[in-house]
Amino acid sequence: MTASSTAALKLEQVSRHFGGLKAVDGVSLTVQPGERHALIGPNGAGKTTLFNLISGEFPPTSGRVELFGADVTKVPAYKRAALGIARTFQITKLFPALTVRENVLVACTALDRRRLAMHRTVASCTDLRDAADRLLESFGLLPHAAETAKNLSYGDQRKLEVALSMAGRPRLLLLDEPMAGLSAGESRSMHELIDRLDRSIAVLLIEHDMDVAFAFANRVTVLHHGRVLTEGSCDEVSANRSVQQIYLGDAADH
Amino acid sequence: MGARRLTLLVVLALLVIAAPFVLSSYWVGLLTEVAILAILAMSLDVLLGYTGLPSLGHASLFGVAAYAVALLSTRYGMNFWTCVFAGLVVGTLASAVIGLIVSHVRDVYFLMITLAIGMVLWGLSYRWIPVTGGDNGLSGIPSLEVHAGLPFAGPTAFYYVTLVVFALSAGAMVLLVRSPFGLTLRGIRENEGRMKSLGFNTWLHCYLSFIVSGFFASVAGVMWAYYNGFVSPTYLDLTASSELFLMVTLGGPATLVGPVLGAGMIVLLKNVMSAYTARWLLILGTVYIVAILTAPKGVWNLGSRRSA
């Protein structure tokens, strides 16, 4: 099978400049199918910008982005989603006035051919509704299905954020600080949730907490000032001198 | 929708059906006007309330369809079904072309560009005198009952025809907003960026929404041409578009029922008040301010915490 030999994600010398600021500067990165890859680095290292380049929010200034072997450098975000990539956002991006179930339903419709159907009600698409409810169930959100999304607790909103991204059955999932702002308890349950994700899905995770990142990932990439500082297994990265310096310096700021 | 509101709607529907038996033909005429403008207001609601695209030129699509009917029936003596079909096709085609221009922008930019295009179409109707008759408009559109060869005629007959058209259009739009497509429109209104990253070509959805909305505006335009028997540039001027905007926001956007109530309130207020004072706009303005203060989400959403 070629599927196992093709990388889920391959970045070649990808850069993104905002005026004089080189937010991402010549990053190369490969994520294999099913790999759990953590992207760490201090604030302003360019992690979220890199995510935006992968998901297609905006194009890179230079370099090449490949998803599942296809060059998507100039492909808009919505077409990349159809290739099997999904992402979450660091700042929660939900549909606030819709109910929790509608949030997931609309996400389930994204890659369904019925997304343009006008002649039947959503309620009549029982398979979509079932898929939505299964997803809500697996994220423990089913009891809140009828609530308006904006009325959910922050912790549940973060869960819904991840649930939305799972609706399209992605093969590559980008998680942008899913634990950000969560209490210790909520953070633990989120950790369990992402640990339970199907092992065939490649996950690229941005995380500030090194313990969380190392517990989750097989491979870690450290980003600093828009460049890859080092990449390797958890042990290799945690033993790296310059990584320790960055993080000690970062910790000393607090 | 709660049981109480459903009961309210059923009672309203029965009253509307029974109205010609108790009301004078003047009032039946007003109710006909309400029903036609209600279709138009609902069509704007699809765009404004559900998709979140505020159009200030929506009346021009309605006007284009009305002019098509007027031209074909008076100048070329076309038969009824040709006129109706042409009115719908021309109105929908116009929205398909305009949609190509406007569907790339959002929010206040959408407001401005639809306003500008509405003004252009109004200018066309006002100045392209050989075709549109300019300020005089086009008169002599045959009455719908005669043109369609119906066995009965008069305001009551036209009223019931309008009610049927209203029921069909309202039913279609209710289905539309509850369809998977309708759900995607609300998703775009709530968070377009997220919709894109989920895999939606949001441009296409907005464009289709604009065309569908234009189609139902054309339905109203065709009915309006037959109702009045003439067309004039006032159908598509800025006042018409902003009055329409008021109907939707006053009644309650993203409810479909709200715009119907809004159309009713504005048409009745306008006609009743203008009989007593030339300053009826002042009263309409006051009503609008009071409504904004007491029911910012529209009259239909009064007392409900749930938003669509």
Contacts between the chains, C-beta under 8 A, distances in Angstrom:
chain1	res1	chain2	res2	distance
A	55	B	197	5.8
A	56	B	197	8.0
A	57	B	193	7.8
A	57	B	197	7.4
A	76	B	196	7.6
A	77	B	196	4.8
A	77	B	197	5.3
A	78	B	196	5.0
A	78	B	197	7.6
A	78	B	198	7.9
A	78	B	199	5.2
A	78	B	200	5.7
A	78	B	201	5.1
A	78	B	202	7.3
A	79	B	199	7.9
A	81	B	197	6.4
A	81	B	198	6.0
A	81	B	199	3.1
A	82	B	199	5.4
A	86	B	197	7.6
A	86	B	198	7.5
A	87	B	197	5.8
A	89	B	194	7.6
A	93	B	191	5.6
A	93	B	193	6.4
A	93	B	194	4.3
A	93	B	197	8.0
A	94	B	190	7.7
A	94	B	191	6.8
A	94	B	194	7.2
A	95	B	186	7.2
A	95	B	187	5.4
A	95	B	190	3.7
A	95	B	191	5.4
A	95	B	194	7.1
A	96	B	190	6.0
A	96	B	191	7.6
A	97	B	186	7.7
A	97	B	190	5.7
A	97	B	307	5.2
A	97	B	308	7.3
A	98	B	186	6.1
A	98	B	187	7.1
A	98	B	190	6.1
A	102	B	183	6.5
A	102	B	186	7.5
A	105	B	183	6.3
A	106	B	183	5.2
A	106	B	184	6.1
A	106	B	186	7.6
A	106	B	187	4.2
A	106	B	195	7.6
A	106	B	198	7.6
A	107	B	198	5.3
A	109	B	180	5.0
A	109	B	183	6.6
A	109	B	184	6.3
A	110	B	195	7.8
A	110	B	198	4.1
A	110	B	199	4.0
A	110	B	200	5.6
A	111	B	199	5.2
A	112	B	180	7.5
A	114	B	180	4.9
A	115	B	180	5.8
A	115	B	181	6.9
A	115	B	184	5.8
A	115	B	200	6.9
A	116	B	180	7.7
A	116	B	181	5.4
A	116	B	204	7.8
A	116	B	205	7.7
A	116	B	208	7.0
A	117	B	179	5.7
A	117	B	180	4.9
A	117	B	181	5.9
A	118	B	175	7.3
A	118	B	176	5.1
A	118	B	179	4.8
A	118	B	181	4.6
A	118	B	182	7.3
A	118	B	212	7.3
A	119	B	175	7.0
A	119	B	179	6.8
A	120	B	175	7.6
A	120	B	179	6.0
A	120	B	180	7.7
A	121	B	175	6.6
A	121	B	178	4.4
A	121	B	179	6.0
A	122	B	178	6.2
A	122	B	179	6.5
A	122	B	180	5.3
A	122	B	182	7.7
A	122	B	183	5.3
A	123	B	178	7.1
A	125	B	180	6.4
A	128	B	180	7.4
A	148	B	306	7.4
A	148	B	307	7.3
A	164	B	194	7.3
A	164	B	198	6.9
A	165	B	198	7.9
A	167	B	198	7.4
A	168	B	198	6.7
A	168	B	199	6.0
